[in-house]
Each structure stands twice: as C-alpha cells, then as structure tokens.
Amino acid sequence: MDKLKRVLSGNDETTNDENRGIMGDIDEFTTLSWSTRLRGFCVCFVIGIIFSLLGSLMLLLHFGMTRFAIFYTLGNVVSMASTCFLVGPMKQMKNMFSEKRFIASIIVIISFICTLMAAIWFKKGLLALVCIVIQSIAMTWYSLSYIPYARSAVKNALNTCIA
C-alpha cells in the first residue's frame, strides 16, 4: 500500500524497507502494540502455569506419571513461547540460539522431546520424571542466561558448596 502511495505521489524511490524480503513483510504484518504484546505474554504465561499446575495436581491425585509429564511439559513450552509476544518470534529464536544460550536451548528442547517420548511413547513414569528434572535444570540455566552475571554467581556458589 505504501508503494502505491509513493507511486501515485510521484515519489517512487525504493528504500531499504522494500528490500527486506518476506520475513520483513511478515514482521510488518504481525506487529502488535506494546499493550497487546504484554497482554499476550501474560495470558500465554498464565496458561503455561495452569498446565504445569494441572500436571502437578494430576500427579498428586494419582492420575499417573504420563499425564503429569505431558501437562507439565506443555506448560513449560507454552510459558517459554509466551516471550515471543514480548520480543517477537524471530528475535526470540535468534536470542535462543545465540552463542551463549545455544547449548542450554538445545538441552531444553531435547528434554521437552525426551519427556514427552518417555511419557507417551515408552510409558515409563520414572524415565519421564528423570527427564522432567533435567528439563527443570535446563530451563533454569537457560533463564539465568538473561540475568547479567547470574550464571557465574550460581557457578561460584556451587563451587563454594562443593569445596
């Protein structure tokens, strides 16, 4: 539409905005206001927490480890995806796979997959529980990467406790 306006007004100079490709077009069409982004983040994050709590409730009410693992993992996935509302999906992917978060992101994704496979495919509750523990540690380590010096503080604290 902007190009049509420029052509009709006689100002048909191409800009860098026109040369950004399909991803730029997608980004332009999916821009949300800050308040909408914040609401989307909150709703998505709360849904993720509810899924995780439902999973924990299912474990407490003896509905089985499989249901617990599925709901808990889906809750974590939805909570993690909620940050896409704040920074956008492309920037979130770039952040996740940046040099300092790459290994943590891969471990988180693999732990999600392994947890769901252990619960759904193999139907091994104890294996799913081990995967959930790994998932929780990996998500914590991933989250700490967003707080300046948090990882080094945790490393130093663990070294102090072990030594």
N, C-alpha and C positions, 0 to 999 in steps of 0.2 A: 504494500500500500504506500509506504514511504517513497519507494522508487517511482511509482506512478505520480505521486505529488511532485517529485523533483522533475520528472519529465514534462509534466504539464506546466510547471512554473518556469521551464527553460533551464533549470539547474540540474543537468544530468551527469554530474561528475561522480565517478564511483569512489566510494570510501572504503576504508578497511572493514567497516561493518558488513559490507556486501560480500566481501571475500572470505568470510569466516567459515563458510560451509554449512553442512546440515546440522552439526552439533550446535553451532551458534544460533541457527534458526530454531532448533528445539529449545535451547536455553531461553531465547526471546519469547517463545510462546508459553513457556512454563514459569515465567517469573511471577512471583507472588509478593504481596505486600508483607512488610515485616510482621504485622499483627496476625495475618493469615498464617505465615510461617510458624510463628510462636504457638498459635492455637493448634496447628497441625502437629507440631512437635509434642505438645502437651497431651493431646488426645492419643497419639500413637504410643508415646511413652507410658501413659496410664494403661492402655490396652495391653502393652507388654508386661507391665507389672501385674495386672489382673490375671493374665495367662500363667505367669510364674507362680502366683499365689494359688490359683486353681490347681496347678500341678502339685504344689506342696500340700494342699488340702486333700487331694486325691491320695497322696502317699499316707497322710495321717489317718484317713478314713479307710485305708486298706483296699483301695481300688486297683492297686498294682503299680509296680515299678514302671511298666510300659507307659501307662497314661501319664504318670508323673514326669517321665523323661520327655515325652512328646510335648506336653504343655509347658514345661519348664524351658525347654529349648526354643520352642516357638515364641515364648515370652521374651527370651533374650534376643532372638533375631528381630522381633518387632521393636523392642526397645533400642537396639543398635541402629535399626533402619530409621528410627524417628529423627536422628540427627541429620538425615537427608533434607528435612524440612528447613533446618537452620542454615546450612551451607549449600544446599543443592546436591543432587545425586552425583554429578560429575566431580565436583570438588571433594565430596566425601570419599569417592573411590580413589582420587589422587592422594588424599590425606591417608587413607587406609594403607595404601601401597607405597607410601613414601619410604625412603631408606630406613628411617628409624622405627617405623611401625610395620614393615613388611613381614618379618618373621612372626611377630605377635598376631598380625591379621591372618596369616596363613594358618597358624595354630588354632586360632579361634574358629575359623571356617571349617577346618578339618575336625575339630572337636564337636562342632554342630552336627556335621555329617556322621561322624562315628557314633555320637549319642543316639541319633535317630535310627541309624542302622542297627545298633545294639538293641534298641527298644522295639523297633518294628519288624525288622527282618530276622534277627537272631533270637529275639525274645528272651534276652539274658538280662535280668534285672540288675545283677551285681556288676556286670560289664557296663551297663548304662550308667550306673551310679559312679563308677570309676571315671567314665567319660564326662559326667557332669562335674566332678571335682576338677578334672583337667580343664574343662570349659570355664569354670568359675575362676580358676587361677589365671588362665589365659586372658579372659575378659578383664580381670583386674589389672594385669600387666599392660594390656592394651590401653585401658583407660588412664593408667598412670602416665602414659606417654604424652598425654595432653596437658599435664601439670608440670611446669618447669621444675627440674631437679628432683621430681618425685621418685623416679626410678633409682637414681643414685642414693637418695635418702633411704629407700627400702633396702637396697643392697648393703649400705653401711650398717643399717640396723640389724639385718640378718647376720652380717659378718661379726658384729659385736655380740650377738646372742650365741653364735656358734663358737666363737673364740673364748 
